[in-house]
Amino acid sequence: FPQARAGIISTVEVLKVMEAFVNEPNYTVWSDLSCNLGILSTLLSHTDFHEDIQVFVRDVFSPIGERLGWDPKPGEGHLDALLRGLVLGKLGKAGHKATLEEARRRFKEHVEGKHILSADLRSPVYVTVLKHGDSSTLDTMLKLHKQADMQEEKNRIERVLGAISQPELIQKVLTFALSEEVRPQDTVSVIGGVAGGSKQGRKAAWKFVRDNWEELYNRYQGGFLISRLIKV
């Protein structure tokens, strides 16, 4: 991947190598593949190839997704749970039909209190329904944030809000980032989530940071959070 980014070898060759990992069972390997594919997807979001890379993600991740399924199996370890969350989140964001349908079903049951999602599945389910959701999806997520009695759950929701796609809803998330609902130290996570969520999100987040620069700079006083904000 670094060689491809440096222009030494073709990205196509890297993707061909990646296809050889479809039967890989190791979480650490998939995490690395996912991270690099994410960088490539970000670069291609400004081109005509964006949908092609989503198809590629669905093709590469669906076999391991089918093997893992949605529910833990007897004898599974912690890394298997991490891998399931990683794979389902990747498939959901890429618009894998079966993953999207199941995420929506489980999210509905979770919201209604019929079947509460396990901690491992919350992020992938949240990000999937938001990515392909509307204003009512975002409203439901903000309601869950308000009702959450654990900071861990609030942070989990804050990190995925940027997955929402519509421009007016992206603006709503950015406004939420500076509201009293979000702790000052967590505002950066919300803005960063928007910046990493989509091409539209990156542009909106950049404009939002410029428009609110004085408030953000005064809030963090040149500390490490301001440098993290600039990086994201």
C-alpha positions as a Markdown table, in Angstrom:
| # | Residue | x | y | z |
|---|---|---|---|---|
| 1 | Phe | 0.0 | 0.0 | 0.0 |
| 2 | Pro | 2.7 | 2.6 | 0.8 |
| 3 | Gln | 4.4 | 1.7 | -2.5 |
| 4 | Ala | 1.1 | 2.2 | -4.4 |
| 5 | Arg | 0.6 | 5.6 | -2.6 |
| 6 | Ala | 4.1 | 6.6 | -3.6 |
| 7 | Gly | 3.4 | 5.7 | -7.3 |
| 8 | Ile | 6.0 | 2.9 | -7.4 |
| 9 | Ile | 3.6 | 0.2 | -8.2 |
| 10 | Ser | 0.0 | 0.1 | -9.5 |
| 11 | Thr | -2.9 | 0.3 | -7.1 |
| 12 | Val | -4.6 | -2.4 | -9.3 |
| 13 | Glu | -1.7 | -4.8 | -8.4 |
| 14 | Val | -2.3 | -4.1 | -4.7 |
| 15 | Leu | -6.0 | -4.8 | -5.0 |
| 16 | Lys | -5.2 | -8.1 | -6.7 |
| 17 | Val | -3.1 | -9.1 | -3.8 |
| 18 | Met | -5.9 | -8.1 | -1.4 |
| 19 | Glu | -8.3 | -10.5 | -3.1 |
| 20 | Ala | -6.0 | -13.3 | -2.0 |
| 21 | Phe | -7.0 | -12.6 | 1.6 |
| 22 | Val | -10.6 | -13.6 | 1.4 |
| 23 | Asn | -10.1 | -16.7 | 3.5 |
| 24 | Glu | -7.9 | -14.9 | 6.1 |
| 25 | Pro | -9.2 | -15.5 | 9.7 |
| 26 | Asn | -7.0 | -13.0 | 11.5 |
| 27 | Tyr | -8.4 | -9.8 | 12.9 |
| 28 | Thr | -5.1 | -7.9 | 12.8 |
| 29 | Val | -4.7 | -8.6 | 9.1 |
| 30 | Trp | -8.2 | -7.5 | 8.3 |
| 31 | Ser | -7.8 | -4.4 | 10.4 |
| 32 | Asp | -4.8 | -3.4 | 8.3 |
| 33 | Leu | -6.6 | -4.2 | 5.0 |
| 34 | Ser | -9.6 | -2.2 | 6.2 |
| 35 | Cys | -7.5 | 0.8 | 7.1 |
| 36 | Asn | -5.7 | 0.9 | 3.8 |
| 37 | Leu | -8.9 | 0.4 | 1.8 |
| 38 | Gly | -10.4 | 3.2 | 3.8 |
| 39 | Ile | -7.5 | 5.5 | 2.7 |
| 40 | Leu | -8.0 | 4.4 | -0.9 |
| 41 | Ser | -11.7 | 4.9 | -0.7 |
| 42 | Thr | -11.2 | 8.5 | 0.6 |
| 43 | Leu | -8.9 | 9.3 | -2.3 |
| 44 | Leu | -11.3 | 7.8 | -4.8 |
| 45 | Ser | -14.3 | 9.6 | -3.4 |
| 46 | His | -13.5 | 12.6 | -5.6 |
| 47 | Thr | -13.5 | 10.4 | -8.8 |
| 48 | Asp | -15.8 | 8.3 | -10.9 |
| 49 | Phe | -14.3 | 5.1 | -9.3 |
| 50 | His | -15.9 | 5.6 | -5.9 |
| 51 | Glu | -18.8 | 3.2 | -6.5 |
| 52 | Asp | -16.4 | 0.7 | -8.0 |
| 53 | Ile | -14.3 | 0.6 | -4.8 |
| 54 | Gln | -17.5 | 0.0 | -2.8 |
| 55 | Val | -18.3 | -3.0 | -5.0 |
| 56 | Phe | -14.8 | -4.2 | -4.4 |
| 57 | Val | -15.2 | -3.8 | -0.6 |
| 58 | Arg | -18.5 | -5.8 | -0.7 |
| 59 | Asp | -16.8 | -8.6 | -2.8 |
| 60 | Val | -13.7 | -8.9 | -0.5 |
| 61 | Phe | -15.5 | -8.6 | 2.9 |
| 62 | Ser | -18.7 | -10.6 | 2.2 |
| 63 | Pro | -17.1 | -14.2 | 2.4 |
| 64 | Ile | -15.7 | -13.5 | 5.9 |
| 65 | Gly | -18.9 | -11.7 | 6.8 |
| 66 | Glu | -21.0 | -14.8 | 5.9 |
| 67 | Arg | -18.6 | -17.1 | 7.9 |
| 68 | Leu | -18.7 | -14.9 | 11.0 |
| 69 | Gly | -22.4 | -14.2 | 10.9 |
| 70 | Trp | -24.1 | -11.7 | 13.4 |
| 71 | Asp | -24.0 | -13.7 | 16.6 |
| 72 | Pro | -21.1 | -15.1 | 18.7 |
| 73 | Lys | -20.3 | -18.8 | 18.3 |
| 74 | Pro | -19.2 | -21.1 | 21.2 |
| 75 | Gly | -15.5 | -20.9 | 21.9 |
| 76 | Glu | -15.0 | -17.6 | 20.2 |
| 77 | Gly | -12.3 | -15.2 | 21.5 |
| 78 | His | -12.2 | -11.4 | 21.9 |
| 79 | Leu | -10.5 | -11.0 | 18.5 |
| 80 | Asp | -13.4 | -12.8 | 16.8 |
| 81 | Ala | -15.8 | -10.3 | 18.3 |
| 82 | Leu | -13.6 | -7.4 | 17.1 |
| 83 | Leu | -13.4 | -8.9 | 13.6 |
| 84 | Arg | -17.2 | -9.3 | 13.4 |
| 85 | Gly | -17.7 | -5.7 | 14.3 |
| 86 | Leu | -15.0 | -4.6 | 11.8 |
| 87 | Val | -16.4 | -6.7 | 8.9 |
| 88 | Leu | -20.1 | -5.9 | 9.4 |
| 89 | Gly | -19.3 | -2.2 | 9.7 |
| 90 | Lys | -17.3 | -2.3 | 6.5 |
| 91 | Leu | -20.0 | -4.2 | 4.6 |
| 92 | Gly | -22.7 | -1.9 | 6.0 |
| 93 | Lys | -21.0 | 1.3 | 5.0 |
| 94 | Ala | -20.4 | -0.2 | 1.5 |
| 95 | Gly | -24.1 | -0.8 | 1.1 |
| 96 | His | -24.1 | -4.6 | 1.2 |
| 97 | Lys | -27.8 | -5.4 | 0.9 |
| 98 | Ala | -28.2 | -8.2 | 3.4 |
| 99 | Thr | -26.0 | -6.5 | 6.0 |
| 100 | Leu | -28.0 | -3.3 | 5.7 |
| 101 | Glu | -31.3 | -5.1 | 6.0 |
| 102 | Glu | -30.2 | -7.0 | 9.1 |
| 103 | Ala | -28.7 | -3.9 | 10.7 |
| 104 | Arg | -31.9 | -2.0 | 10.2 |
| 105 | Arg | -33.9 | -4.9 | 11.8 |
| 106 | Arg | -31.6 | -5.1 | 14.8 |
| 107 | Phe | -31.5 | -1.4 | 15.2 |
| 108 | Lys | -35.3 | -1.2 | 15.3 |
| 109 | Glu | -35.5 | -4.0 | 18.0 |
| 110 | His | -32.8 | -2.2 | 20.0 |
| 111 | Val | -34.6 | 1.2 | 19.9 |
| 112 | Glu | -37.9 | -0.5 | 20.9 |
| 113 | Gly | -36.2 | -2.3 | 23.7 |
| 114 | Lys | -37.1 | -5.8 | 22.4 |
| 115 | His | -33.5 | -7.0 | 21.9 |
| 116 | Ile | -30.7 | -4.8 | 23.1 |
| 117 | Leu | -27.6 | -4.8 | 20.9 |
| 118 | Ser | -24.4 | -6.1 | 22.3 |
| 119 | Ala | -21.6 | -3.6 | 22.8 |
| 120 | Asp | -19.6 | -5.2 | 20.0 |
| 121 | Leu | -22.4 | -4.8 | 17.4 |
| 122 | Arg | -23.5 | -1.3 | 18.3 |
| 123 | Ser | -21.0 | 0.7 | 16.3 |
| 124 | Pro | -21.3 | -1.3 | 13.1 |
| 125 | Val | -25.1 | -1.2 | 13.3 |
| 126 | Tyr | -25.2 | 2.5 | 14.1 |
| 127 | Val | -22.9 | 3.4 | 11.3 |
| 128 | Thr | -24.8 | 1.3 | 8.8 |
| 129 | Val | -28.2 | 2.7 | 9.5 |
| 130 | Leu | -26.9 | 6.2 | 9.6 |
| 131 | Lys | -25.0 | 5.9 | 6.3 |
| 132 | His | -28.2 | 4.8 | 4.6 |
| 133 | Gly | -30.6 | 6.7 | 6.8 |
| 134 | Asp | -32.6 | 9.9 | 6.9 |
| 135 | Ser | -33.6 | 12.6 | 9.3 |
| 136 | Ser | -35.7 | 10.3 | 11.5 |
| 137 | Thr | -32.6 | 7.9 | 11.8 |
| 138 | Leu | -30.5 | 10.8 | 13.0 |
| 139 | Asp | -33.2 | 12.0 | 15.4 |
| 140 | Thr | -33.4 | 8.5 | 16.8 |
| 141 | Met | -29.6 | 8.4 | 17.3 |
| 142 | Leu | -29.5 | 11.7 | 19.0 |
| 143 | Lys | -32.3 | 10.5 | 21.3 |
| 144 | Leu | -30.3 | 7.4 | 22.2 |
| 145 | His | -27.3 | 9.8 | 22.9 |
| 146 | Lys | -29.5 | 11.9 | 25.2 |
| 147 | Gln | -30.8 | 8.8 | 27.0 |
| 148 | Ala | -27.5 | 7.0 | 27.4 |
| 149 | Asp | -26.4 | 6.8 | 31.0 |
| 150 | Met | -22.8 | 5.7 | 30.2 |
| 151 | Gln | -20.3 | 8.0 | 28.7 |
| 152 | Glu | -18.9 | 5.1 | 26.7 |
| 153 | Glu | -22.2 | 4.8 | 24.8 |
| 154 | Lys | -22.4 | 8.6 | 24.3 |
| 155 | Asn | -18.9 | 8.5 | 22.8 |
| 156 | Arg | -19.7 | 5.5 | 20.6 |
| 157 | Ile | -22.7 | 7.4 | 19.1 |
| 158 | Glu | -20.7 | 10.7 | 18.7 |
| 159 | Arg | -18.0 | 8.9 | 16.7 |
| 160 | Val | -20.5 | 7.5 | 14.1 |
| 161 | Leu | -22.8 | 10.5 | 13.6 |
| 162 | Gly | -20.7 | 11.7 | 10.7 |
| 163 | Ala | -21.8 | 8.7 | 8.6 |
| 164 | Ile | -25.0 | 10.5 | 7.8 |
| 165 | Ser | -25.0 | 11.5 | 4.1 |
| 166 | Gln | -27.5 | 14.4 | 3.4 |
| 167 | Pro | -26.0 | 17.9 | 3.5 |
| 168 | Glu | -28.6 | 19.4 | 5.8 |
| 169 | Leu | -28.2 | 16.5 | 8.3 |
| 170 | Ile | -24.4 | 16.9 | 8.2 |
| 171 | Gln | -24.9 | 20.5 | 9.2 |
| 172 | Lys | -27.2 | 19.3 | 12.1 |
| 173 | Val | -24.4 | 17.0 | 13.3 |
| 174 | Leu | -21.8 | 19.8 | 13.2 |
| 175 | Thr | -24.1 | 22.1 | 15.1 |
| 176 | Phe | -24.6 | 19.3 | 17.7 |
| 177 | Ala | -20.8 | 19.0 | 18.0 |
| 178 | Leu | -20.6 | 22.5 | 19.6 |
| 179 | Ser | -23.8 | 22.1 | 21.7 |
| 180 | Glu | -23.9 | 21.5 | 25.5 |
| 181 | Glu | -25.0 | 17.9 | 24.7 |
| 182 | Val | -21.3 | 17.1 | 23.8 |
| 183 | Arg | -18.4 | 17.4 | 26.3 |
| 184 | Pro | -15.8 | 19.9 | 25.0 |
| 185 | Gln | -13.2 | 17.2 | 24.8 |
| 186 | Asp | -15.5 | 15.1 | 22.6 |
| 187 | Thr | -16.4 | 17.8 | 20.1 |
| 188 | Val | -13.3 | 16.9 | 18.0 |
| 189 | Ser | -14.6 | 13.3 | 17.7 |
| 190 | Val | -17.9 | 14.4 | 16.2 |
| 191 | Ile | -16.3 | 16.9 | 13.8 |
| 192 | Gly | -13.7 | 14.2 | 12.9 |
| 193 | Gly | -16.4 | 11.7 | 12.2 |
| 194 | Val | -18.1 | 14.1 | 9.8 |
| 195 | Ala | -14.8 | 14.8 | 8.1 |
| 196 | Gly | -14.1 | 11.1 | 7.6 |
| 197 | Gly | -17.7 | 10.1 | 6.7 |
| 198 | Ser | -18.0 | 11.3 | 3.1 |
| 199 | Lys | -16.8 | 13.8 | 0.5 |
| 200 | Gln | -19.7 | 16.1 | 1.4 |
| 201 | Gly | -18.8 | 15.7 | 5.1 |
| 202 | Arg | -15.2 | 16.7 | 4.6 |
| 203 | Lys | -16.1 | 19.9 | 2.8 |
| 204 | Ala | -18.8 | 20.8 | 5.4 |
| 205 | Ala | -16.5 | 20.0 | 8.3 |
| 206 | Trp | -13.7 | 22.1 | 6.9 |
| 207 | Lys | -16.0 | 25.1 | 6.3 |
| 208 | Phe | -17.5 | 24.6 | 9.8 |
| 209 | Val | -14.0 | 24.7 | 11.4 |
| 210 | Arg | -13.1 | 27.8 | 9.6 |
| 211 | Asp | -16.4 | 29.5 | 10.4 |
| 212 | Asn | -16.1 | 28.6 | 14.1 |
| 213 | Trp | -12.3 | 28.8 | 14.4 |
| 214 | Glu | -12.3 | 31.5 | 17.1 |
| 215 | Glu | -14.6 | 29.5 | 19.4 |
| 216 | Leu | -12.7 | 26.3 | 18.8 |
| 217 | Tyr | -9.3 | 27.8 | 19.3 |
| 218 | Asn | -10.4 | 29.6 | 22.5 |
| 219 | Arg | -11.9 | 26.4 | 23.7 |
| 220 | Tyr | -8.7 | 24.3 | 23.4 |
| 221 | Gln | -6.1 | 27.0 | 23.9 |
| 222 | Gly | -3.5 | 25.5 | 21.6 |
| 223 | Gly | -3.6 | 22.1 | 23.4 |
| 224 | Phe | -3.4 | 18.7 | 21.8 |
| 225 | Leu | -7.1 | 18.7 | 20.8 |
| 226 | Ile | -6.6 | 21.6 | 18.5 |
| 227 | Ser | -3.8 | 19.8 | 16.7 |
| 228 | Arg | -5.9 | 16.6 | 16.5 |
| 229 | Leu | -8.8 | 18.7 | 15.1 |
| 230 | Ile | -6.5 | 20.1 | 12.4 |
| 231 | Lys | -5.2 | 16.6 | 11.5 |
| 232 | Val | -8.7 | 15.1 | 11.1 |
